Every structure is written in C-alpha cells, then in structure tokens.
Amino acid sequence: MESNLQKRLLSVEEAAVYLGISPRTIYNQTGRKAKKKFPVKPKRIGKLVKFDLRDLDRYIESL
C-alpha cells in the first residue's frame, strides 16, 4: 500500500540533502561538544538524531 503522507522527521542525511549541505556539517554541529551549534535543534529518539521538517523550513525562511 502506497502512502501519500510526507515524512515529517528527517534523518541527518535527508536533512542535509534538503538544506543542500554536507551531512558531516550537521554531525559536526550537533555533537554535544560542538563549538558552533547547528541552528536547528535536533530531536533525539534514543540514539537517533532527527530533524523536524517544519523546523528546517522555519530556518530556511529566516535566512
């Protein structure tokens, strides 16, 4: 069964493609010891790092 629902939580790799940046940039800026924090706060589900599509859109609009 095919679903037309759009995914709301994106992985680091998907978020990087969406923003047009390298996944490494996101990983470097979301680490607990990162000096320069990524402007969008990730959602942590266990060990998974996810980004809400709405938060990414708000960040893009703020640029």
MOFEN-V764895 format. One line per field, one symbol per residue. phi: phi as a letter, one per 30 degrees, with the letter a starting at -180 (. if undefined). psi: psi as a letter, one per 20 degrees, with the letter a starting at -180 (. if undefined). Layout:
BEGIN
phi = ???
psi = ???
END
This chain:
BEGIN
phi = .cccdddcccdedddddedibdedededccddcddcdddcddcccicdcbbdedddddddddd
psi = ppqjpqphpqrggghgghikrphhggghiiqhjpgoqpippqppnciqpqpphhgggggghi.
END
